[in-house]
């Protein structure tokens, strides 16, 4: 990436975590612990390791708990973006744009974990592969066979250059979007006001030939359900002690 790796990030932490009930009846999903550490701390630690200095974390459900949990963190420097009404992924990032700057930035979901596999840290690989001249967004993708806790037909296919296309009417797509990405602020030009999904902007980028992806080299854990959480817990046992973040 020209100009170095992003030093700013956004963590999407405002969701209700309904499918993770009853665990999330008393805490927000980002503060669910996996083998003794919260998902949010693991994500923030990974961002710090990739060179991120400032991070916006959006909140909604049980926001006071997230605020209290983050009060003692030194790195990265965290700014909270509280949503009185949920703005979805796109609306949440759009609301935070004034604090994200004018350069490409990371966006990471707060309900996922991953191990790095060969080739280096996933966030560093994303930063190195991002080309602002040809890309508006670069997504980290994982083959469905390495998407632990995920049940679904996949999200994207990719051509030889990494340019993405939707699954469309096909029964399955080879890749699942992991929730790790680099976005250009310009992707949000003309975006709607209020709540909307980042998928709207992905589709615009696809139409312009500017949505790309790279393949994650390790496993990816979707902590969307109690079953997915249990699988991630198992991975953090002795055989999975190298799990990151």
C-alpha positions, 0 to 999 in steps of 0.5 A: 500500500502506497504511503504505508499501512493504515494507522486508523481503524474502525471496529464494528461493535454495535450489534445486538448479538441475538443469535448468541443468546443467552450469553448476550443477555447480560453482555454485548457480544464484543465482550464475550470471552474466548479462552479468557480474553474478550473478542474485542480485546483480541481484535484491538490487539491485532490492530495494534500489532498491525500498526494502528494508532487510533480506532473508532469503536461503535456501540449501541447494545449495552454500550456502557459496558463497552465504554467501561471495559475500554477505559483502561486501554492505552493502545490503540487510542479509542474513540467511541461512536455511540448509535442511539439507533442502529445504523448497520455496517455502512451507516456506522462507518459513515457516521464515524468518517470525520474521525477516520481521516482521509486515508484508507483505513481498516474496518473489522467486525467484533464477532470474529477471530482468526489464526494467521496461518502462513504468510504473516498477519492477515491485517498486514497482508491486507495493507500490503495488497491494497492499491488505492489507484485500482481499489475502493475496498479490499476484503479478506476472504476465506475458503468455506472449508476454513470458515469455522462456525459458518453455515452458508453458501459463501459470498464471493468469487474472484477472478485471477486479479482478485476482482470480486463478484457476488455469488448471484444465482449460483448454489455456492461461492468459494469464498466467505467474507471474514469481516476484515477489510481496508476501505477508502473514504471515497467509497462513501461518496454519495452514500445514503443518510442513516442506516445502510449496509456496506453491501450497498457500497460493495455492489457499487464497487463491483459495478466499477470493477474496484472491489477486490479480495485476497485469500486468508491463509489460516482459519477463520472463526465466526462467533455468531452462535453458542456453537461457533463460540464453542468451536473457537474455545476448542481451537484455543486449547493446546492444539490451537494456542497460536490463534490470533488475535 
